[in-house]
Amino acid sequence: MAQLDERQLDPAVALASLDATAPREPHRLFALKQGDCFAVADAYGDIRGAGDGFFRDDTRVLSEFRLTVGGRQTSLLGASLSQDNV
């Protein structure tokens, strides 16, 4: 009997098994703002360092962050914003 490969069954497992340095699509940026602080991250919650980051008083205080759960990268389940970003 052939053994099943779980990467073929579950797309989330397949994505998590990819190289961490490989580009992850889509790289659409989202901004979150609270008071004098704001964060710019991709849909996965990652801050990659180009124009991304966590800013306070117009100073970037965090330039790179990878969101992981149990040592694995997260899977995008959905991300959307309304026209007025509220």
PyMOL Python script that loads the backbone (N, CA, C, O; Angstrom):
from pymol import cmd

cmd.read_pdbstr("""\
ATOM      1  N   MET A   1       0.842  -1.175   0.000  1.00  0.00           N
ATOM      2  CA  MET A   1       0.000   0.000   0.000  1.00  0.00           C
ATOM      3  C   MET A   1       0.893   1.245   0.000  1.00  0.00           C
ATOM      4  O   MET A   1       1.862   1.318   0.755  1.00  0.00           O
ATOM      5  N   ALA A   2       0.562   2.224  -0.849  1.00  0.00           N
ATOM      6  CA  ALA A   2       1.350   3.451  -0.955  1.00  0.00           C
ATOM      7  C   ALA A   2       1.113   4.339   0.260  1.00  0.00           C
ATOM      8  O   ALA A   2      -0.008   4.461   0.755  1.00  0.00           O
ATOM      9  N   GLN A   3       2.189   4.951   0.725  1.00  0.00           N
ATOM     10  CA  GLN A   3       2.076   5.852   1.869  1.00  0.00           C
ATOM     11  C   GLN A   3       1.678   7.240   1.374  1.00  0.00           C
ATOM     12  O   GLN A   3       2.218   7.733   0.384  1.00  0.00           O
ATOM     13  N   LEU A   4       0.736   7.860   2.067  1.00  0.00           N
ATOM     14  CA  LEU A   4       0.268   9.185   1.683  1.00  0.00           C
ATOM     15  C   LEU A   4       1.242  10.254   2.170  1.00  0.00           C
ATOM     16  O   LEU A   4       1.785  10.170   3.272  1.00  0.00           O
ATOM     17  N   ASP A   5       1.445  11.248   1.333  1.00  0.00           N
ATOM     18  CA  ASP A   5       2.286  12.394   1.681  1.00  0.00           C
ATOM     19  C   ASP A   5       1.358  13.516   2.119  1.00  0.00           C
ATOM     20  O   ASP A   5       0.569  14.018   1.318  1.00  0.00           O
ATOM     21  N   GLU A   6       1.447  13.920   3.407  1.00  0.00           N
ATOM     22  CA  GLU A   6       0.504  14.922   3.919  1.00  0.00           C
ATOM     23  C   GLU A   6       0.634  16.255   3.200  1.00  0.00           C
ATOM     24  O   GLU A   6      -0.315  17.039   3.213  1.00  0.00           O
ATOM     25  N   ARG A   7       1.789  16.548   2.563  1.00  0.00           N
ATOM     26  CA  ARG A   7       1.937  17.797   1.815  1.00  0.00           C
ATOM     27  C   ARG A   7       1.009  17.828   0.603  1.00  0.00           C
ATOM     28  O   ARG A   7       0.631  18.904   0.139  1.00  0.00           O
ATOM     29  N   GLN A   8       0.642  16.662   0.093  1.00  0.00           N
ATOM     30  CA  GLN A   8      -0.276  16.604  -1.037  1.00  0.00           C
ATOM     31  C   GLN A   8      -1.720  16.774  -0.589  1.00  0.00           C
ATOM     32  O   GLN A   8      -2.569  17.148  -1.398  1.00  0.00           O
ATOM     33  N   LEU A   9      -2.016  16.512   0.666  1.00  0.00           N
ATOM     34  CA  LEU A   9      -3.382  16.568   1.162  1.00  0.00           C
ATOM     35  C   LEU A   9      -3.762  17.926   1.736  1.00  0.00           C
ATOM     36  O   LEU A   9      -4.903  18.364   1.585  1.00  0.00           O
ATOM     37  N   ASP A  10      -2.840  18.582   2.379  1.00  0.00           N
ATOM     38  CA  ASP A  10      -3.141  19.823   3.089  1.00  0.00           C
ATOM     39  C   ASP A  10      -2.279  20.962   2.555  1.00  0.00           C
ATOM     40  O   ASP A  10      -1.065  20.960   2.759  1.00  0.00           O
ATOM     41  N   PRO A  11      -2.892  21.944   1.870  1.00  0.00           N
ATOM     42  CA  PRO A  11      -2.104  23.061   1.330  1.00  0.00           C
ATOM     43  C   PRO A  11      -1.360  23.841   2.407  1.00  0.00           C
ATOM     44  O   PRO A  11      -0.278  24.366   2.144  1.00  0.00           O
ATOM     45  N   ALA A  12      -1.915  23.928   3.612  1.00  0.00           N
ATOM     46  CA  ALA A  12      -1.247  24.654   4.693  1.00  0.00           C
ATOM     47  C   ALA A  12       0.052  23.962   5.082  1.00  0.00           C
ATOM     48  O   ALA A  12       1.048  24.628   5.365  1.00  0.00           O
ATOM     49  N   VAL A  13       0.052  22.641   5.099  1.00  0.00           N
ATOM     50  CA  VAL A  13       1.263  21.891   5.422  1.00  0.00           C
ATOM     51  C   VAL A  13       2.281  22.049   4.300  1.00  0.00           C
ATOM     52  O   VAL A  13       3.477  22.180   4.560  1.00  0.00           O
ATOM     53  N   ALA A  14       1.814  22.036   3.061  1.00  0.00           N
ATOM     54  CA  ALA A  14       2.715  22.220   1.924  1.00  0.00           C
ATOM     55  C   ALA A  14       3.376  23.586   1.980  1.00  0.00           C
ATOM     56  O   ALA A  14       4.577  23.700   1.735  1.00  0.00           O
ATOM     57  N   LEU A  15       2.623  24.614   2.294  1.00  0.00           N
ATOM     58  CA  LEU A  15       3.173  25.964   2.386  1.00  0.00           C
ATOM     59  C   LEU A  15       4.178  26.061   3.525  1.00  0.00           C
ATOM     60  O   LEU A  15       5.223  26.696   3.376  1.00  0.00           O
ATOM     61  N   ALA A  16       3.878  25.448   4.647  1.00  0.00           N
ATOM     62  CA  ALA A  16       4.771  25.514   5.798  1.00  0.00           C
ATOM     63  C   ALA A  16       6.081  24.780   5.544  1.00  0.00           C
ATOM     64  O   ALA A  16       7.096  25.097   6.165  1.00  0.00           O
ATOM     65  N   SER A  17       6.074  23.799   4.635  1.00  0.00           N
ATOM     66  CA  SER A  17       7.286  23.041   4.356  1.00  0.00           C
ATOM     67  C   SER A  17       8.198  23.740   3.358  1.00  0.00           C
ATOM     68  O   SER A  17       9.313  23.277   3.118  1.00  0.00           O
ATOM     69  N   LEU A  18       7.746  24.848   2.771  1.00  0.00           N
ATOM     70  CA  LEU A  18       8.571  25.590   1.828  1.00  0.00           C
ATOM     71  C   LEU A  18       9.733  26.266   2.540  1.00  0.00           C
ATOM     72  O   LEU A  18       9.699  26.485   3.751  1.00  0.00           O
ATOM     73  N   ASP A  19      10.747  26.590   1.773  1.00  0.00           N
ATOM     74  CA  ASP A  19      11.908  27.305   2.302  1.00  0.00           C
ATOM     75  C   ASP A  19      11.458  28.645   2.867  1.00  0.00           C
ATOM     76  O   ASP A  19      10.704  29.366   2.214  1.00  0.00           O
ATOM     77  N   ALA A  20      11.904  28.986   4.061  1.00  0.00           N
ATOM     78  CA  ALA A  20      11.482  30.228   4.717  1.00  0.00           C
ATOM     79  C   ALA A  20      11.952  31.463   3.972  1.00  0.00           C
ATOM     80  O   ALA A  20      11.362  32.533   4.126  1.00  0.00           O
ATOM     81  N   THR A  21      13.007  31.340   3.163  1.00  0.00           N
ATOM     82  CA  THR A  21      13.515  32.496   2.431  1.00  0.00           C
ATOM     83  C   THR A  21      12.833  32.673   1.084  1.00  0.00           C
ATOM     84  O   THR A  21      13.031  33.691   0.422  1.00  0.00           O
ATOM     85  N   ALA A  22      12.038  31.705   0.671  1.00  0.00           N
ATOM     86  CA  ALA A  22      11.352  31.809  -0.619  1.00  0.00           C
ATOM     87  C   ALA A  22      10.285  32.898  -0.551  1.00  0.00           C
ATOM     88  O   ALA A  22       9.643  33.070   0.485  1.00  0.00           O
ATOM     89  N   PRO A  23      10.090  33.636  -1.647  1.00  0.00           N
ATOM     90  CA  PRO A  23       9.056  34.680  -1.625  1.00  0.00           C
ATOM     91  C   PRO A  23       7.674  34.069  -1.447  1.00  0.00           C
ATOM     92  O   PRO A  23       7.368  33.019  -2.011  1.00  0.00           O
ATOM     93  N   ARG A  24       6.853  34.731  -0.664  1.00  0.00           N
ATOM     94  CA  ARG A  24       5.489  34.273  -0.425  1.00  0.00           C
ATOM     95  C   ARG A  24       4.542  35.272  -1.049  1.00  0.00           C
ATOM     96  O   ARG A  24       4.619  36.466  -0.761  1.00  0.00           O
ATOM     97  N   GLU A  25       3.671  34.810  -1.879  1.00  0.00           N
ATOM     98  CA  GLU A  25       2.714  35.699  -2.542  1.00  0.00           C
ATOM     99  C   GLU A  25       1.380  35.611  -1.828  1.00  0.00           C
ATOM    100  O   GLU A  25       1.094  34.553  -1.268  1.00  0.00           O
ATOM    101  N   PRO A  26       0.573  36.597  -1.801  1.00  0.00           N
ATOM    102  CA  PRO A  26       0.844  37.907  -2.390  1.00  0.00           C
ATOM    103  C   PRO A  26       1.613  38.784  -1.415  1.00  0.00           C
ATOM    104  O   PRO A  26       1.508  38.604  -0.202  1.00  0.00           O
ATOM    105  N   HIS A  27       2.383  39.728  -1.931  1.00  0.00           N
ATOM    106  CA  HIS A  27       3.121  40.659  -1.073  1.00  0.00           C
ATOM    107  C   HIS A  27       2.421  42.013  -1.103  1.00  0.00           C
ATOM    108  O   HIS A  27       3.035  43.037  -1.401  1.00  0.00           O
ATOM    109  N   ARG A  28       1.173  42.002  -0.801  1.00  0.00           N
ATOM    110  CA  ARG A  28       0.399  43.230  -0.675  1.00  0.00           C
ATOM    111  C   ARG A  28       0.542  43.703   0.760  1.00  0.00           C
ATOM    112  O   ARG A  28       0.395  42.918   1.696  1.00  0.00           O
ATOM    113  N   LEU A  29       0.826  44.972   0.933  1.00  0.00           N
ATOM    114  CA  LEU A  29       1.074  45.493   2.269  1.00  0.00           C
ATOM    115  C   LEU A  29      -0.193  46.048   2.903  1.00  0.00           C
ATOM    116  O   LEU A  29      -1.052  46.612   2.226  1.00  0.00           O
ATOM    117  N   PHE A  30      -0.290  45.874   4.216  1.00  0.00           N
ATOM    118  CA  PHE A  30      -1.397  46.400   4.996  1.00  0.00           C
ATOM    119  C   PHE A  30      -0.825  47.274   6.102  1.00  0.00           C
ATOM    120  O   PHE A  30       0.240  46.978   6.643  1.00  0.00           O
ATOM    121  N   ALA A  31      -1.521  48.338   6.434  1.00  0.00           N
ATOM    122  CA  ALA A  31      -1.081  49.239   7.501  1.00  0.00           C
ATOM    123  C   ALA A  31      -2.093  49.202   8.638  1.00  0.00           C
ATOM    124  O   ALA A  31      -3.303  49.236   8.416  1.00  0.00           O
ATOM    125  N   LEU A  32      -1.579  49.133   9.844  1.00  0.00           N
ATOM    126  CA  LEU A  32      -2.395  49.185  11.060  1.00  0.00           C
ATOM    127  C   LEU A  32      -1.916  50.376  11.876  1.00  0.00           C
ATOM    128  O   LEU A  32      -0.713  50.545  12.076  1.00  0.00           O
ATOM    129  N   LYS A  33      -2.840  51.203  12.348  1.00  0.00           N
ATOM    130  CA  LYS A  33      -2.458  52.419  13.061  1.00  0.00           C
ATOM    131  C   LYS A  33      -3.189  52.516  14.392  1.00  0.00           C
ATOM    132  O   LYS A  33      -4.376  52.206  14.493  1.00  0.00           O
ATOM    133  N   GLN A  34      -2.452  52.955  15.412  1.00  0.00           N
ATOM    134  CA  GLN A  34      -3.018  53.219  16.729  1.00  0.00           C
ATOM    135  C   GLN A  34      -2.235  54.373  17.333  1.00  0.00           C
ATOM    136  O   GLN A  34      -1.056  54.217  17.651  1.00  0.00           O
ATOM    137  N   GLY A  35      -2.863  55.518  17.494  1.00  0.00           N
ATOM    138  CA  GLY A  35      -2.181  56.678  18.070  1.00  0.00           C
ATOM    139  C   GLY A  35      -1.003  57.117  17.217  1.00  0.00           C
ATOM    140  O   GLY A  35      -1.151  57.356  16.019  1.00  0.00           O
ATOM    141  N   ASP A  36       0.185  57.226  17.843  1.00  0.00           N
ATOM    142  CA  ASP A  36       1.402  57.638  17.145  1.00  0.00           C
ATOM    143  C   ASP A  36       2.177  56.461  16.572  1.00  0.00           C
ATOM    144  O   ASP A  36       3.286  56.640  16.069  1.00  0.00           O
ATOM    145  N   CYS A  37       1.608  55.253  16.641  1.00  0.00           N
ATOM    146  CA  CYS A  37       2.288  54.053  16.155  1.00  0.00           C
ATOM    147  C   CYS A  37       1.554  53.487  14.950  1.00  0.00           C
ATOM    148  O   CYS A  37       0.330  53.576  14.854  1.00  0.00           O
ATOM    149  N   PHE A  38       2.320  52.902  14.032  1.00  0.00           N
ATOM    150  CA  PHE A  38       1.696  52.158  12.951  1.00  0.00           C
ATOM    151  C   PHE A  38       2.630  51.056  12.479  1.00  0.00           C
ATOM    152  O   PHE A  38       3.851  51.161  12.594  1.00  0.00           O
ATOM    153  N   ALA A  39       2.038  50.008  11.950  1.00  0.00           N
ATOM    154  CA  ALA A  39       2.794  48.870  11.429  1.00  0.00           C
ATOM    155  C   ALA A  39       2.420  48.672   9.975  1.00  0.00           C
ATOM    156  O   ALA A  39       1.263  48.835   9.591  1.00  0.00           O
ATOM    157  N   VAL A  40       3.406  48.320   9.175  1.00  0.00           N
ATOM    158  CA  VAL A  40       3.200  47.973   7.773  1.00  0.00           C
ATOM    159  C   VAL A  40       3.704  46.545   7.618  1.00  0.00           C
ATOM    160  O   VAL A  40       4.886  46.271   7.824  1.00  0.00           O
ATOM    161  N   ALA A  41       2.800  45.636   7.254  1.00  0.00           N
ATOM    162  CA  ALA A  41       3.145  44.218   7.137  1.00  0.00           C
ATOM    163  C   ALA A  41       2.393  43.613   5.963  1.00  0.00           C
ATOM    164  O   ALA A  41       1.463  44.219   5.432  1.00  0.00           O
ATOM    165  N   ASP A  42       2.803  42.411   5.561  1.00  0.00           N
ATOM    166  CA  ASP A  42       2.082  41.738   4.486  1.00  0.00           C
ATOM    167  C   ASP A  42       0.868  41.001   5.054  1.00  0.00           C
ATOM    168  O   ASP A  42       0.613  41.049   6.257  1.00  0.00           O
ATOM    169  N   ALA A  43       0.140  40.337   4.201  1.00  0.00           N
ATOM    170  CA  ALA A  43      -1.098  39.674   4.608  1.00  0.00           C
ATOM    171  C   ALA A  43      -0.860  38.521   5.576  1.00  0.00           C
ATOM    172  O   ALA A  43      -1.791  38.082   6.252  1.00  0.00           O
ATOM    173  N   TYR A  44       0.376  38.026   5.654  1.00  0.00           N
ATOM    174  CA  TYR A  44       0.708  36.944   6.578  1.00  0.00           C
ATOM    175  C   TYR A  44       1.123  37.465   7.951  1.00  0.00           C
ATOM    176  O   TYR A  44       1.316  36.685   8.883  1.00  0.00           O
ATOM    177  N   GLY A  45       1.261  38.787   8.075  1.00  0.00           N
ATOM    178  CA  GLY A  45       1.720  39.378   9.318  1.00  0.00           C
ATOM    179  C   GLY A  45       3.223  39.559   9.380  1.00  0.00           C
ATOM    180  O   GLY A  45       3.756  39.988  10.403  1.00  0.00           O
ATOM    181  N   ASP A  46       3.918  39.231   8.284  1.00  0.00           N
ATOM    182  CA  ASP A  46       5.371  39.352   8.243  1.00  0.00           C
ATOM    183  C   ASP A  46       5.796  40.771   7.892  1.00  0.00           C
ATOM    184  O   ASP A  46       5.166  41.441   7.074  1.00  0.00           O
ATOM    185  N   ILE A  47       6.862  41.209   8.519  1.00  0.00           N
ATOM    186  CA  ILE A  47       7.517  42.478   8.199  1.00  0.00           C
ATOM    187  C   ILE A  47       8.841  42.097   7.559  1.00  0.00           C
ATOM    188  O   ILE A  47       9.699  41.501   8.210  1.00  0.00           O
ATOM    189  N   ARG A  48       9.012  42.438   6.286  1.00  0.00           N
ATOM    190  CA  ARG A  48      10.171  41.964   5.527  1.00  0.00           C
ATOM    191  C   ARG A  48      11.340  42.933   5.497  1.00  0.00           C
ATOM    192  O   ARG A  48      12.447  42.527   5.144  1.00  0.00           O
ATOM    193  N   GLY A  49      11.142  44.181   5.847  1.00  0.00           N
ATOM    194  CA  GLY A  49      12.258  45.090   5.968  1.00  0.00           C
ATOM    195  C   GLY A  49      12.439  46.106   4.865  1.00  0.00           C
ATOM    196  O   GLY A  49      13.133  47.098   5.088  1.00  0.00           O
ATOM    197  N   ALA A  50      11.867  45.929   3.695  1.00  0.00           N
ATOM    198  CA  ALA A  50      12.047  46.907   2.612  1.00  0.00           C
ATOM    199  C   ALA A  50      11.399  48.228   3.026  1.00  0.00           C
ATOM    200  O   ALA A  50      12.098  49.142   3.463  1.00  0.00           O
ATOM    201  N   GLY A  51      10.100  48.344   2.898  1.00  0.00           N
ATOM    202  CA  GLY A  51       9.376  49.513   3.375  1.00  0.00           C
ATOM    203  C   GLY A  51       8.491  49.161   4.546  1.00  0.00           C
ATOM    204  O   GLY A  51       7.805  50.015   5.107  1.00  0.00           O
ATOM    205  N   ASP A  52       8.516  47.880   4.912  1.00  0.00           N
ATOM    206  CA  ASP A  52       7.704  47.389   6.016  1.00  0.00           C
ATOM    207  C   ASP A  52       8.322  47.823   7.340  1.00  0.00           C
ATOM    208  O   ASP A  52       9.458  48.296   7.385  1.00  0.00           O
ATOM    209  N   GLY A  53       7.564  47.657   8.405  1.00  0.00           N
ATOM    210  CA  GLY A  53       8.123  47.903   9.723  1.00  0.00           C
ATOM    211  C   GLY A  53       7.082  48.321  10.731  1.00  0.00           C
ATOM    212  O   GLY A  53       5.902  48.482  10.418  1.00  0.00           O
ATOM    213  N   PHE A  54       7.553  48.492  11.951  1.00  0.00           N
ATOM    214  CA  PHE A  54       6.739  49.053  13.015  1.00  0.00           C
ATOM    215  C   PHE A  54       7.340  50.409  13.334  1.00  0.00           C
ATOM    216  O   PHE A  54       8.536  50.517  13.606  1.00  0.00           O
ATOM    217  N   PHE A  55       6.508  51.445  13.299  1.00  0.00           N
ATOM    218  CA  PHE A  55       6.970  52.819  13.426  1.00  0.00           C
ATOM    219  C   PHE A  55       6.319  53.491  14.631  1.00  0.00           C
ATOM    220  O   PHE A  55       5.150  53.257  14.938  1.00  0.00           O
ATOM    221  N   ARG A  56       7.105  54.331  15.309  1.00  0.00           N
ATOM    222  CA  ARG A  56       6.581  55.156  16.402  1.00  0.00           C
ATOM    223  C   ARG A  56       7.161  56.554  16.234  1.00  0.00           C
ATOM    224  O   ARG A  56       8.376  56.729  16.142  1.00  0.00           O
ATOM    225  N   ASP A  57       6.283  57.538  16.197  1.00  0.00           N
ATOM    226  CA  ASP A  57       6.702  58.930  15.994  1.00  0.00           C
ATOM    227  C   ASP A  57       7.603  59.062  14.766  1.00  0.00           C
ATOM    228  O   ASP A  57       8.642  59.719  14.817  1.00  0.00           O
ATOM    229  N   ASP A  58       7.196  58.431  13.662  1.00  0.00           N
ATOM    230  CA  ASP A  58       7.908  58.482  12.379  1.00  0.00           C
ATOM    231  C   ASP A  58       9.303  57.867  12.411  1.00  0.00           C
ATOM    232  O   ASP A  58      10.121  58.163  11.540  1.00  0.00           O
ATOM    233  N   THR A  59       9.587  57.028  13.383  1.00  0.00           N
ATOM    234  CA  THR A  59      10.865  56.323  13.452  1.00  0.00           C
ATOM    235  C   THR A  59      10.594  54.827  13.415  1.00  0.00           C
ATOM    236  O   THR A  59       9.792  54.315  14.195  1.00  0.00           O
ATOM    237  N   ARG A  60      11.270  54.125  12.502  1.00  0.00           N
ATOM    238  CA  ARG A  60      11.086  52.676  12.436  1.00  0.00           C
ATOM    239  C   ARG A  60      11.835  52.031  13.588  1.00  0.00           C
ATOM    240  O   ARG A  60      13.048  52.192  13.720  1.00  0.00           O
ATOM    241  N   VAL A  61      11.105  51.299  14.424  1.00  0.00           N
ATOM    242  CA  VAL A  61      11.707  50.637  15.578  1.00  0.00           C
ATOM    243  C   VAL A  61      11.793  49.120  15.390  1.00  0.00           C
ATOM    244  O   VAL A  61      12.447  48.433  16.175  1.00  0.00           O
ATOM    245  N   LEU A  62      11.136  48.602  14.355  1.00  0.00           N
ATOM    246  CA  LEU A  62      11.216  47.180  14.024  1.00  0.00           C
ATOM    247  C   LEU A  62      11.244  47.066  12.508  1.00  0.00           C
ATOM    248  O   LEU A  62      10.326  47.532  11.833  1.00  0.00           O
ATOM    249  N   SER A  63      12.297  46.448  11.966  1.00  0.00           N
ATOM    250  CA  SER A  63      12.430  46.385  10.512  1.00  0.00           C
ATOM    251  C   SER A  63      12.209  44.996   9.946  1.00  0.00           C
ATOM    252  O   SER A  63      12.035  44.849   8.737  1.00  0.00           O
ATOM    253  N   GLU A  64      12.211  43.974  10.787  1.00  0.00           N
ATOM    254  CA  GLU A  64      11.972  42.624  10.282  1.00  0.00           C
ATOM    255  C   GLU A  64      11.310  41.786  11.361  1.00  0.00           C
ATOM    256  O   GLU A  64      11.707  41.823  12.526  1.00  0.00           O
ATOM    257  N   PHE A  65      10.285  41.022  10.957  1.00  0.00           N
ATOM    258  CA  PHE A  65       9.554  40.164  11.882  1.00  0.00           C
ATOM    259  C   PHE A  65       8.885  39.069  11.069  1.00  0.00           C
ATOM    260  O   PHE A  65       8.209  39.356  10.081  1.00  0.00           O
ATOM    261  N   ARG A  66       9.062  37.834  11.468  1.00  0.00           N
ATOM    262  CA  ARG A  66       8.400  36.704  10.823  1.00  0.00           C
ATOM    263  C   ARG A  66       7.440  36.086  11.831  1.00  0.00           C
ATOM    264  O   ARG A  66       7.852  35.662  12.911  1.00  0.00           O
ATOM    265  N   LEU A  67       6.171  36.037  11.478  1.00  0.00           N
ATOM    266  CA  LEU A  67       5.163  35.460  12.352  1.00  0.00           C
ATOM    267  C   LEU A  67       5.147  33.948  12.159  1.00  0.00           C
ATOM    268  O   LEU A  67       4.919  33.464  11.050  1.00  0.00           O
ATOM    269  N   THR A  68       5.386  33.205  13.229  1.00  0.00           N
ATOM    270  CA  THR A  68       5.340  31.746  13.176  1.00  0.00           C
ATOM    271  C   THR A  68       4.473  31.225  14.316  1.00  0.00           C
ATOM    272  O   THR A  68       4.327  31.869  15.354  1.00  0.00           O
ATOM    273  N   VAL A  69       3.910  30.061  14.100  1.00  0.00           N
ATOM    274  CA  VAL A  69       3.129  29.372  15.125  1.00  0.00           C
ATOM    275  C   VAL A  69       3.681  27.957  15.206  1.00  0.00           C
ATOM    276  O   VAL A  69       3.642  27.215  14.224  1.00  0.00           O
ATOM    277  N   GLY A  70       4.183  27.588  16.349  1.00  0.00           N
ATOM    278  CA  GLY A  70       4.783  26.267  16.494  1.00  0.00           C
ATOM    279  C   GLY A  70       6.002  26.086  15.608  1.00  0.00           C
ATOM    280  O   GLY A  70       6.293  24.971  15.174  1.00  0.00           O
ATOM    281  N   GLY A  71       6.724  27.178  15.333  1.00  0.00           N
ATOM    282  CA  GLY A  71       7.913  27.106  14.494  1.00  0.00           C
ATOM    283  C   GLY A  71       7.638  27.086  13.006  1.00  0.00           C
ATOM    284  O   GLY A  71       8.572  27.000  12.208  1.00  0.00           O
ATOM    285  N   ARG A  72       6.388  27.162  12.619  1.00  0.00           N
ATOM    286  CA  ARG A  72       6.023  27.136  11.193  1.00  0.00           C
ATOM    287  C   ARG A  72       5.392  28.452  10.789  1.00  0.00           C
ATOM    288  O   ARG A  72       4.726  29.112  11.587  1.00  0.00           O
ATOM    289  N   GLN A  73       5.614  28.826   9.526  1.00  0.00           N
ATOM    290  CA  GLN A  73       4.981  30.032   9.014  1.00  0.00           C
ATOM    291  C   GLN A  73       3.481  29.820   8.921  1.00  0.00           C
ATOM    292  O   GLN A  73       3.007  28.699   8.739  1.00  0.00           O
ATOM    293  N   THR A  74       2.752  30.900   9.047  1.00  0.00           N
ATOM    294  CA  THR A  74       1.296  30.824   9.003  1.00  0.00           C
ATOM    295  C   THR A  74       0.802  30.708   7.568  1.00  0.00           C
ATOM    296  O   THR A  74       1.536  31.001   6.625  1.00  0.00           O
ATOM    297  N   SER A  75      -0.434  30.285   7.411  1.00  0.00           N
ATOM    298  CA  SER A  75      -1.089  30.210   6.107  1.00  0.00           C
ATOM    299  C   SER A  75      -2.109  31.329   6.017  1.00  0.00           C
ATOM    300  O   SER A  75      -2.788  31.645   6.994  1.00  0.00           O
ATOM    301  N   LEU A  76      -2.210  31.918   4.859  1.00  0.00           N
ATOM    302  CA  LEU A  76      -3.182  32.986   4.652  1.00  0.00           C
ATOM    303  C   LEU A  76      -4.562  32.376   4.467  1.00  0.00           C
ATOM    304  O   LEU A  76      -4.801  31.643   3.507  1.00  0.00           O
ATOM    305  N   LEU A  77      -5.461  32.677   5.384  1.00  0.00           N
ATOM    306  CA  LEU A  77      -6.838  32.215   5.277  1.00  0.00           C
ATOM    307  C   LEU A  77      -7.706  33.257   4.605  1.00  0.00           C
ATOM    308  O   LEU A  77      -8.652  32.917   3.894  1.00  0.00           O
ATOM    309  N   GLY A  78      -7.394  34.519   4.824  1.00  0.00           N
ATOM    310  CA  GLY A  78      -8.145  35.603   4.200  1.00  0.00           C
ATOM    311  C   GLY A  78      -7.675  36.934   4.746  1.00  0.00           C
ATOM    312  O   GLY A  78      -7.252  37.039   5.897  1.00  0.00           O
ATOM    313  N   ALA A  79      -7.756  37.943   3.904  1.00  0.00           N
ATOM    314  CA  ALA A  79      -7.383  39.294   4.325  1.00  0.00           C
ATOM    315  C   ALA A  79      -8.125  40.274   3.448  1.00  0.00           C
ATOM    316  O   ALA A  79      -8.127  40.148   2.224  1.00  0.00           O
ATOM    317  N   SER A  80      -8.757  41.254   4.075  1.00  0.00           N
ATOM    318  CA  SER A  80      -9.459  42.267   3.292  1.00  0.00           C
ATOM    319  C   SER A  80      -9.631  43.521   4.134  1.00  0.00           C
ATOM    320  O   SER A  80      -9.557  43.485   5.363  1.00  0.00           O
ATOM    321  N   LEU A  81      -9.859  44.613   3.451  1.00  0.00           N
ATOM    322  CA  LEU A  81     -10.115  45.893   4.097  1.00  0.00           C
ATOM    323  C   LEU A  81     -11.297  46.548   3.417  1.00  0.00           C
ATOM    324  O   LEU A  81     -11.543  46.335   2.230  1.00  0.00           O
ATOM    325  N   SER A  82     -12.020  47.340   4.172  1.00  0.00           N
ATOM    326  CA  SER A  82     -13.093  48.119   3.565  1.00  0.00           C
ATOM    327  C   SER A  82     -12.488  49.346   2.892  1.00  0.00           C
ATOM    328  O   SER A  82     -11.311  49.644   3.093  1.00  0.00           O
ATOM    329  N   GLN A  83     -13.269  50.047   2.108  1.00  0.00           N
ATOM    330  CA  GLN A  83     -12.773  51.209   1.381  1.00  0.00           C
ATOM    331  C   GLN A  83     -12.209  52.278   2.306  1.00  0.00           C
ATOM    332  O   GLN A  83     -11.237  52.944   1.951  1.00  0.00           O
ATOM    333  N   ASP A  84     -12.799  52.457   3.484  1.00  0.00           N
ATOM    334  CA  ASP A  84     -12.310  53.487   4.406  1.00  0.00           C
ATOM    335  C   ASP A  84     -11.340  52.934   5.455  1.00  0.00           C
ATOM    336  O   ASP A  84     -10.970  53.641   6.393  1.00  0.00           O
ATOM    337  N   ASN A  85     -10.926  51.664   5.297  1.00  0.00           N
ATOM    338  CA  ASN A  85      -9.964  51.014   6.196  1.00  0.00           C
ATOM    339  C   ASN A  85     -10.401  51.006   7.653  1.00  0.00           C
ATOM    340  O   ASN A  85      -9.559  51.044   8.550  1.00  0.00           O
ATOM    341  N   VAL A  86     -11.696  50.956   7.898  1.00  0.00           N
ATOM    342  CA  VAL A  86     -12.200  50.930   9.269  1.00  0.00           C
ATOM    343  C   VAL A  86     -12.697  49.533   9.587  1.00  0.00           C
ATOM    344  O   VAL A  86     -13.167  49.282  10.696  1.00  0.00           O
TER     345      VAL A  86
END
""", "prot")
cmd.dss("prot")
cmd.show_as("cartoon", "prot")
cmd.util.cbc("prot")
cmd.orient("prot")
